[in-house]
Amino acid sequence: MSEDVRKSAPLLLDSVSERRRYSRRFAESTFVAGSLAGRLVDVSESGLGLEAPKPFPVLQRGTFTLGIGRAKPQFEGQIRWCRLIGTETSSQGDSQPVYRAGVALFDL
């Protein structure tokens, strides 16, 4: 997927049917949490799926600000898991790691 598509307005795609407590919907947007920034890749009633070029600090709590429209919604959550899923080419042409993480949201 091109970098231009990732920077465009968020897209919510069809939900995924899996053996999960809550269904999730794929999304394309951005997020910021403290000094960590990356892509929002899916959302559910209880959490977020995120990707970034740096590892996420597992069990850290924080405020996650999503890049959706002008409102920039914020959610409180905790990073529950993180793993390296591969690499991608940065906008400068360098290879960089891609980490995927799951965030449990509080008080929704």
BASE-580992 format. One record per residue (C-alpha): x, y, z; residue number from 0; chain; residue in three letters. Coordinates in pm, 1 decimal, padded with zeros to 6 digits. Layout:
BEGIN
X,Y,Z,NUM,A,ALA $
...
# end
This chain:
BEGIN
00000.0,00000.0,00000.0,0,A,MET $
00141.8,00338.7,-00091.5,1,A,SER $
00242.1,00595.7,00166.1,2,A,GLU $
-00001.4,00843.7,00003.5,3,A,ASP $
-00295.4,00610.7,00070.8,4,A,VAL $
-00192.5,00573.3,00435.5,5,A,ARG $
-00184.3,00951.8,00478.8,6,A,LYS $
-00527.9,01002.7,00324.3,7,A,SER $
-00853.1,01018.2,00515.3,8,A,ALA $
-00922.0,00707.2,00725.2,9,A,PRO $
-01106.7,00419.1,00569.4,10,A,LEU $
-01314.6,00172.1,00765.3,11,A,LEU $
-01338.9,-00155.6,00577.8,12,A,LEU $
-01554.5,-00463.2,00629.0,13,A,ASP $
-01535.5,-00625.8,00968.9,14,A,SER $
-01338.3,-00945.5,01009.0,15,A,VAL $
-01525.8,-01252.9,01122.6,16,A,SER $
-01303.0,-01433.4,01371.7,17,A,GLU $
-01326.2,-01605.1,01705.3,18,A,ARG $
-01296.7,-01281.0,01898.9,19,A,ARG $
-01506.0,-01136.1,02174.2,20,A,ARG $
-01577.5,-00825.9,01963.0,21,A,TYR $
-01561.4,-00789.9,01586.6,22,A,SER $
-01296.5,-00559.0,01453.2,23,A,ARG $
-01294.9,-00328.1,01156.1,24,A,ARG $
-00991.5,-00256.4,00950.0,25,A,PHE $
-00894.4,00108.3,00947.4,26,A,ALA $
-00634.6,00329.2,00787.4,27,A,GLU $
-00536.6,00627.7,00994.4,28,A,SER $
-00256.2,00749.2,01217.3,29,A,THR $
-00201.9,00762.1,01591.5,30,A,PHE $
00022.4,00939.7,01841.3,31,A,VAL $
00091.5,00819.1,02195.7,32,A,ALA $
00361.1,01021.0,02370.2,33,A,GLY $
00678.3,00990.0,02160.3,34,A,SER $
00541.5,00694.8,01959.4,35,A,LEU $
00361.6,00750.9,01629.9,36,A,ALA $
00241.5,00513.6,01362.0,37,A,GLY $
-00059.2,00362.9,01185.4,38,A,ARG $
-00395.1,00259.7,01321.2,39,A,LEU $
-00480.3,-00063.6,01135.4,40,A,VAL $
-00793.1,-00192.9,01308.1,41,A,ASP $
-01043.5,-00104.1,01578.4,42,A,VAL $
-01291.8,-00297.7,01789.5,43,A,SER $
-01522.9,-00222.7,02078.9,44,A,GLU $
-01243.8,-00303.8,02323.9,45,A,SER $
-00918.3,-00210.6,02153.2,46,A,GLY $
-00691.8,-00087.1,01876.4,47,A,LEU $
-00446.9,-00257.9,01642.5,48,A,GLY $
-00140.7,-00040.7,01577.8,49,A,LEU $
00179.2,-00054.8,01369.9,50,A,GLU $
00497.2,00149.9,01411.7,51,A,ALA $
00869.2,00137.1,01321.7,52,A,PRO $
00967.2,00110.5,01690.0,53,A,LYS $
00864.4,-00151.8,01946.3,54,A,PRO $
00575.1,-00067.5,02175.3,55,A,PHE $
00639.6,-00080.1,02552.5,56,A,PRO $
00415.8,-00369.9,02661.8,57,A,VAL $
00191.0,-00297.3,02962.7,58,A,LEU $
00248.9,00078.8,02934.2,59,A,GLN $
-00065.8,00287.4,02975.2,60,A,ARG $
-00124.5,00607.0,02787.6,61,A,GLY $
-00345.0,00833.4,02582.4,62,A,THR $
-00379.1,00740.6,02215.6,63,A,PHE $
-00473.4,01025.8,01982.0,64,A,THR $
-00611.7,00914.4,01646.7,65,A,LEU $
-00571.3,01113.7,01325.5,66,A,GLY $
-00937.5,01097.4,01226.7,67,A,ILE $
-01083.3,01418.2,01090.8,68,A,GLY $
-01064.1,01743.1,01281.0,69,A,ARG $
-01185.4,01601.2,01611.9,70,A,ALA $
-00868.6,01392.5,01681.6,71,A,LYS $
-01036.7,01150.6,01925.6,72,A,PRO $
-00835.8,01040.1,02228.5,73,A,GLN $
-00856.3,00708.4,02411.3,74,A,PHE $
-00696.0,00579.0,02729.2,75,A,GLU $
-00549.6,00233.0,02696.6,76,A,GLY $
-00274.7,-00015.4,02774.6,77,A,GLN $
-00042.0,-00188.2,02529.7,78,A,ILE $
-00110.9,-00559.6,02583.1,79,A,ARG $
00127.9,-00718.4,02333.6,80,A,TRP $
00383.5,-00630.0,02066.2,81,A,CYS $
00569.4,-00827.6,01800.3,82,A,ARG $
00788.9,-00766.4,01497.7,83,A,LEU $
00587.9,-00848.7,01184.4,84,A,ILE $
00834.5,-00754.5,00909.4,85,A,GLY $
01001.0,-00463.1,00736.6,86,A,THR $
00898.5,-00192.7,00491.2,87,A,GLU $
01067.9,00077.7,00289.5,88,A,THR $
01054.8,00424.9,00446.2,89,A,SER $
00983.1,00741.1,00247.5,90,A,SER $
01362.7,00796.0,00238.7,91,A,GLN $
01414.0,00452.5,00076.4,92,A,GLY $
01557.8,00284.2,00387.2,93,A,ASP $
01439.1,-00050.7,00518.8,94,A,SER $
01276.9,-00020.3,00860.5,95,A,GLN $
01112.5,-00270.2,01097.2,96,A,PRO $
00735.4,-00285.7,01144.6,97,A,VAL $
00602.3,-00370.7,01490.2,98,A,TYR $
00239.4,-00462.1,01549.7,99,A,ARG $
00069.1,-00409.3,01886.4,100,A,ALA $
-00267.0,-00457.4,02049.5,101,A,GLY $
-00407.3,-00192.4,02284.2,102,A,VAL $
-00684.0,-00259.8,02535.2,103,A,ALA $
-00901.4,00049.6,02580.1,104,A,LEU $
-01040.5,00166.2,02914.8,105,A,PHE $
-01387.3,00299.6,02998.9,106,A,ASP $
-01554.8,00301.2,02661.6,107,A,LEU $
# end
